[in-house]
Amino acid sequence: MSIVVRAVEEADLPALRELQARPELELVDSHYRAHAAGELIFAVAVDGDEMLGTALLDLDAGQWTPELRNMYVYPSARRRGAGRALSRWIEQYAGSKGFKEVYLAVDPGNEKAIPLYVSLEYHPIGEHILVDEHEVLQVPKNVRPSTHYAVYKKSLTAH
């Protein structure tokens, strides 16, 4: 099979709820509501019937708009290209809406995500976002989360 990325549909919600890392936060439902309201794009990567992961494109992230957020590949689906596929789909969507760049914010201790982002041509811009409360932890449980996220940017026009 091959990886397909698309916008989340209402029919996907039961499966996505089962796969979410912190069900008590009900993020799948809140992200879908924001998606339905046009505030963000909620994308899912699938391989046949298997859900591989999700990502958001926040269309109202202040000075860091649009922002790639909450990209999460399920542990059983890692190392298969889902993260790259999600990122590319998000970037293409942003470009189709006239955006010239995409931002993301990442915990400096997220040693697994940062190499992926760098390989996808995201570059640190030297700015940071202070984090009072972590919606979702970006680091392993044995690593203390940072009090700030580093901001990265990818140009959609440079090639």
Backbone bond lengths (Angstrom), bond angles and torsions (degrees), N, CA, C in turn:
res aa  C-N    CA-C-N  psi(-1)  N-CA   C-N-CA  omega(-1)  CA-C   N-CA-C  phi
1 M - - - 1.457 - - 1.531 109.26 -
2 S 1.314 114.81 179.47 1.459 119.18 177.55 1.527 109.37 -138.34
3 I 1.310 114.09 158.07 1.464 120.72 -177.64 1.521 109.43 -79.61
4 V 1.315 114.84 131.00 1.460 122.35 175.38 1.528 106.76 -121.52
5 V 1.330 116.72 134.67 1.460 121.78 175.53 1.522 107.33 -114.20
6 R 1.323 114.55 137.54 1.462 120.52 -178.80 1.521 108.46 -155.06
7 A 1.314 115.85 169.82 1.455 120.58 175.05 1.527 108.84 -68.30
8 V 1.324 115.84 144.19 1.458 121.41 177.22 1.525 108.89 -64.91
9 E 1.318 115.07 139.50 1.463 122.26 176.62 1.521 108.55 -112.51
10 E 1.314 115.81 157.79 1.465 119.99 -179.20 1.535 112.09 -55.22
11 A 1.315 117.02 -35.21 1.463 121.02 -179.86 1.534 112.58 -65.61
12 D 1.333 117.54 -19.25 1.472 122.01 179.10 1.526 112.69 -79.01
13 L 1.319 117.18 -19.23 1.468 120.54 -169.63 1.523 114.59 -58.18
14 P 1.327 121.19 -45.00 1.472 118.65 179.58 1.532 112.91 -57.40
15 A 1.329 117.56 -44.93 1.465 120.50 179.66 1.523 110.93 -66.30
16 L 1.323 117.21 -41.11 1.465 120.25 179.90 1.522 111.59 -66.27
17 R 1.316 117.21 -36.66 1.474 120.23 176.74 1.528 110.53 -60.44
18 E 1.313 117.00 -40.91 1.468 121.21 -179.85 1.519 111.96 -65.29
19 L 1.322 117.59 -28.57 1.460 122.62 -174.61 1.526 114.38 -94.78
20 Q 1.336 118.13 -12.03 1.464 119.19 -174.64 1.524 111.08 -65.32
21 A 1.319 115.18 143.22 1.461 121.69 -174.41 1.527 112.52 -67.84
22 R 1.331 117.48 -36.97 1.463 121.36 -178.44 1.518 109.38 -129.23
23 P 1.346 116.94 82.12 1.475 120.62 -175.64 1.515 114.05 -56.50
24 E 1.333 117.24 -30.05 1.464 119.66 -177.37 1.534 112.52 -63.56
25 L 1.338 117.27 -20.20 1.463 120.35 178.92 1.530 112.80 -83.90
26 E 1.314 116.57 -14.45 1.465 122.10 179.94 1.534 112.51 51.69
27 L 1.339 115.43 40.84 1.459 119.98 -176.94 1.521 112.72 -66.62
28 V 1.327 117.54 -36.11 1.468 119.46 179.42 1.526 109.73 -56.42
29 D 1.321 116.77 -46.42 1.466 119.62 -178.56 1.527 112.31 -69.62
30 S 1.323 117.49 -41.75 1.472 118.31 179.96 1.529 110.58 -68.14
31 H 1.328 117.76 -37.20 1.467 119.68 177.38 1.525 110.82 -67.08
32 Y 1.327 117.03 -38.86 1.460 118.97 179.23 1.535 111.13 -66.37
33 R 1.336 116.42 -39.94 1.477 119.09 177.28 1.524 110.36 -61.53
34 A 1.330 117.85 -43.49 1.464 121.23 179.27 1.533 110.25 -65.91
35 H 1.319 116.69 -36.80 1.465 121.62 176.45 1.538 109.72 -62.70
36 A 1.323 116.35 -47.82 1.465 121.03 -179.71 1.527 111.46 -62.54
37 A 1.346 116.69 -30.24 1.466 121.13 179.51 1.531 112.24 -84.04
38 G 1.344 117.81 -3.47 1.457 121.34 179.22 1.516 114.42 80.69
39 E 1.337 117.46 13.57 1.465 121.04 -179.25 1.519 112.42 -83.21
40 L 1.310 116.89 -24.51 1.454 121.52 178.11 1.519 108.90 -155.93
41 I 1.315 115.07 169.50 1.458 121.83 175.45 1.519 106.86 -109.16
42 F 1.315 116.82 127.33 1.456 124.14 -179.87 1.526 105.90 -108.92
43 A 1.330 116.43 111.11 1.461 121.79 -175.87 1.522 110.96 -109.92
44 V 1.317 115.49 150.96 1.463 121.98 176.96 1.527 108.40 -131.02
45 A 1.331 115.50 141.38 1.463 121.99 172.53 1.522 107.30 -102.50
46 V 1.318 115.86 131.79 1.457 121.17 -179.82 1.530 109.51 -132.04
47 D 1.313 114.47 153.91 1.458 122.22 171.90 1.521 105.05 -129.86
48 G 1.319 116.49 99.99 1.460 120.23 -172.06 1.522 108.80 65.96
49 D 1.326 116.74 -122.59 1.463 121.93 178.32 1.521 112.65 -92.64
50 E 1.329 117.77 -3.57 1.469 121.74 -175.91 1.529 111.35 -88.01
51 M 1.332 116.20 123.92 1.460 121.70 174.12 1.534 107.58 -78.33
52 L 1.327 116.52 129.30 1.462 120.80 -177.00 1.523 113.03 -104.29
53 G 1.327 116.98 -32.94 1.456 120.21 -178.11 1.512 111.27 172.22
54 T 1.328 114.85 174.47 1.463 120.79 -177.90 1.527 110.15 -137.78
55 A 1.311 115.14 163.84 1.462 122.23 175.16 1.518 108.30 -155.74
56 L 1.322 115.17 159.36 1.459 122.25 178.17 1.515 110.30 -119.99
57 L 1.318 116.38 147.66 1.454 122.53 166.73 1.514 105.45 -116.81
58 D 1.330 115.94 107.10 1.465 121.95 -179.08 1.518 108.35 -82.09
59 L 1.309 115.61 119.11 1.464 121.66 -177.92 1.524 112.59 -93.63
60 D 1.331 116.79 4.60 1.469 121.42 -179.60 1.525 109.48 -141.73
61 A 1.334 116.01 59.21 1.468 121.69 -176.13 1.525 111.67 -105.77
62 G 1.317 116.71 29.68 1.461 119.80 178.95 1.517 111.16 64.05
63 Q 1.313 116.58 -135.62 1.460 120.56 -175.93 1.524 112.52 -68.00
64 W 1.321 118.60 -14.31 1.469 122.11 -179.13 1.536 110.88 -103.61
65 T 1.330 117.19 37.24 1.468 122.10 -178.74 1.522 109.72 -96.10
66 P 1.324 116.45 136.36 1.457 128.94 -6.45 1.531 110.07 -81.68
67 E 1.310 115.01 152.66 1.464 120.04 -177.29 1.532 109.85 -119.52
68 L 1.319 115.14 126.62 1.459 121.39 170.04 1.524 106.31 -75.07
69 R 1.334 116.89 119.88 1.467 120.65 -176.48 1.520 110.73 -131.09
70 N 1.300 113.87 157.56 1.470 122.68 169.00 1.530 113.13 50.90
71 M 1.323 116.97 37.54 1.457 117.71 174.86 1.527 107.19 -71.63
72 Y 1.326 115.35 125.05 1.459 120.22 -177.55 1.516 108.94 -142.45
73 V 1.326 115.08 119.71 1.458 121.32 174.25 1.522 106.58 -100.77
74 Y 1.322 116.09 129.43 1.460 120.65 -177.47 1.524 109.74 -63.48
75 P 1.336 117.53 141.76 1.470 120.52 -176.00 1.529 114.13 -50.65
76 S 1.314 118.09 -37.53 1.472 120.86 -178.95 1.529 112.61 -71.03
77 A 1.322 117.29 -12.64 1.466 121.44 -175.97 1.529 113.18 -110.79
78 R 1.293 118.18 4.88 1.477 120.59 -175.26 1.525 111.89 -70.77
79 R 1.324 113.99 153.26 1.468 123.65 178.03 1.532 112.50 70.18
80 R 1.335 115.68 25.63 1.469 120.23 179.53 1.528 112.24 -118.76
81 G 1.326 117.80 0.56 1.460 120.68 177.56 1.514 115.05 98.68
82 A 1.324 118.22 4.76 1.466 120.09 -178.47 1.525 112.08 -66.20
83 G 1.331 118.21 -39.40 1.464 120.85 179.24 1.517 111.51 -62.37
84 R 1.317 116.45 -44.57 1.469 120.71 177.25 1.527 110.80 -62.92
85 A 1.321 116.20 -43.74 1.464 119.95 -179.08 1.529 111.15 -63.51
86 L 1.336 116.90 -43.19 1.468 120.30 178.02 1.524 110.72 -61.89
87 S 1.327 116.61 -47.12 1.459 120.44 -178.96 1.528 111.04 -60.06
88 R 1.312 116.78 -47.32 1.478 120.04 -179.25 1.531 111.75 -61.47
89 W 1.336 116.67 -41.49 1.459 120.09 -179.80 1.531 110.10 -63.72
90 I 1.329 115.74 -45.16 1.474 121.12 178.65 1.532 109.75 -59.76
91 E 1.318 116.76 -44.60 1.469 121.12 -179.32 1.534 110.75 -63.84
92 Q 1.327 116.84 -43.05 1.467 119.84 178.76 1.522 110.91 -63.50
93 Y 1.323 116.34 -40.93 1.457 119.86 177.79 1.533 110.06 -61.41
94 A 1.340 116.28 -47.95 1.468 119.89 -179.95 1.523 111.08 -59.38
95 G 1.326 116.55 -43.91 1.459 120.58 178.33 1.518 112.32 -61.68
96 S 1.332 116.57 -38.22 1.468 120.09 -179.95 1.523 111.96 -67.33
97 K 1.330 117.13 -19.80 1.465 121.81 177.87 1.528 112.01 -95.92
98 G 1.327 116.75 7.93 1.455 120.88 174.24 1.520 115.57 92.87
99 F 1.321 117.96 2.05 1.459 119.67 178.51 1.525 109.70 -73.84
100 K 1.325 116.27 144.15 1.461 122.42 -178.62 1.523 112.97 -98.54
101 E 1.340 116.44 -13.07 1.455 120.67 178.69 1.522 109.45 -153.39
102 V 1.327 114.80 163.79 1.454 122.63 175.27 1.520 106.94 -127.71
103 Y 1.323 115.96 138.34 1.463 122.26 178.77 1.524 109.40 -108.39
104 L 1.309 115.09 161.00 1.451 121.94 168.55 1.517 107.81 -151.76
105 A 1.309 115.42 155.33 1.468 121.44 177.64 1.523 106.84 -123.49
106 V 1.325 115.86 132.38 1.459 120.02 -174.39 1.523 110.35 -137.18
107 D 1.322 115.04 141.58 1.467 120.74 175.07 1.524 107.67 -64.43
108 P 1.345 118.50 127.60 1.467 120.38 -179.97 1.534 113.31 -58.16
109 G 1.321 117.91 -18.76 1.451 121.11 178.20 1.526 113.59 -87.87
110 N 1.304 117.52 2.44 1.465 121.23 -179.40 1.527 108.66 -83.85
111 E 1.317 115.20 78.58 1.463 121.87 -172.86 1.523 113.74 -69.06
112 K 1.303 118.50 -15.22 1.464 120.12 178.17 1.526 111.63 -88.32
113 A 1.317 117.33 -36.58 1.466 120.13 -175.89 1.522 112.92 -79.82
114 I 1.317 117.47 -39.08 1.470 120.05 -173.57 1.529 112.43 -58.09
115 P 1.338 120.25 -45.98 1.477 118.01 177.48 1.526 113.02 -60.66
116 L 1.328 117.17 -35.83 1.466 119.41 176.67 1.522 109.79 -63.11
117 Y 1.330 117.32 -48.45 1.463 120.14 -178.69 1.527 111.86 -60.94
118 V 1.326 116.66 -41.88 1.463 120.09 178.89 1.535 109.75 -63.85
119 S 1.340 117.43 -41.32 1.468 120.09 179.25 1.528 111.55 -65.80
120 L 1.324 116.90 -22.82 1.466 121.86 177.35 1.533 111.95 -90.58
121 E 1.340 116.31 9.43 1.463 124.28 175.98 1.522 114.64 74.86
122 Y 1.333 116.82 27.80 1.460 120.68 168.87 1.523 106.84 -86.32
123 H 1.323 115.82 136.36 1.462 120.72 -177.01 1.524 109.99 -125.15
124 P 1.344 116.99 138.86 1.462 118.87 177.40 1.523 109.48 -65.27
125 I 1.314 116.10 140.40 1.464 119.66 -178.87 1.523 111.92 -106.42
126 G 1.333 117.23 2.50 1.457 121.20 178.03 1.509 114.59 85.11
127 E 1.327 116.94 3.65 1.461 121.45 178.30 1.521 109.12 -101.94
128 H 1.333 115.59 156.56 1.455 121.08 179.62 1.526 110.24 -136.16
129 I 1.302 115.13 152.33 1.457 122.01 175.31 1.516 107.07 -113.33
130 L 1.329 117.03 125.09 1.456 120.09 176.59 1.521 109.53 -72.30
131 V 1.321 115.96 139.66 1.456 121.47 -176.10 1.524 108.84 -120.00
132 D 1.326 116.11 110.88 1.460 120.89 177.08 1.521 110.60 -83.34
133 E 1.330 115.04 -42.81 1.461 120.37 -177.09 1.520 108.31 -136.26
134 H 1.326 116.83 126.79 1.455 122.31 -178.62 1.523 109.86 -85.46
135 E 1.335 116.08 117.38 1.464 119.53 176.91 1.529 109.41 -63.70
136 V 1.319 115.61 -47.71 1.458 122.38 177.50 1.521 106.58 -137.76
137 L 1.321 117.06 131.35 1.455 119.95 178.82 1.520 110.02 -68.63
138 Q 1.321 115.95 136.65 1.457 121.68 -179.72 1.521 112.18 -101.22
139 V 1.312 117.12 -0.17 1.461 121.17 -176.57 1.523 109.42 -123.58
140 P 1.340 117.07 159.24 1.471 119.19 177.27 1.526 111.24 -59.16
141 K 1.319 115.98 157.24 1.465 120.84 -176.64 1.520 113.45 -59.44
142 N 1.320 118.28 -26.20 1.459 120.74 -179.87 1.526 113.36 -87.08
143 V 1.337 117.30 2.88 1.464 122.51 178.98 1.522 108.51 -112.29
144 R 1.318 115.73 132.11 1.464 120.37 178.90 1.529 109.94 -73.08
145 P 1.341 117.47 126.30 1.469 118.72 179.06 1.526 111.18 -66.69
146 S 1.292 115.03 149.07 1.456 121.35 179.67 1.528 110.43 -73.98
147 T 1.297 115.63 159.28 1.469 121.39 175.29 1.528 111.26 -89.31
148 H 1.339 116.01 2.41 1.460 120.29 177.41 1.532 109.09 -147.25
149 Y 1.308 115.77 155.25 1.455 122.04 173.47 1.520 107.85 -112.85
150 A 1.316 116.17 140.32 1.460 121.60 174.25 1.526 108.41 -81.41
151 V 1.331 115.93 138.14 1.463 121.38 179.95 1.529 109.33 -95.00
152 Y 1.319 114.43 131.21 1.470 122.36 177.47 1.520 107.98 -118.36
153 K 1.331 115.43 154.17 1.460 120.47 179.87 1.521 109.33 -137.24
154 K 1.324 114.76 143.10 1.462 121.10 172.88 1.510 108.60 -122.63
155 S 1.323 115.86 128.07 1.459 120.34 174.41 1.515 108.50 -76.86
156 L 1.320 116.30 135.24 1.463 120.90 176.30 1.514 111.85 -95.13
157 T 1.340 116.70 -1.75 1.454 120.10 -177.27 1.526 112.80 -111.75
158 A 1.308 118.68 -14.96 1.476 121.86 -178.33 1.526 110.27 -84.45
159 H 1.288 117.23 118.88 1.471 121.80 173.22 1.487 110.01 -163.03
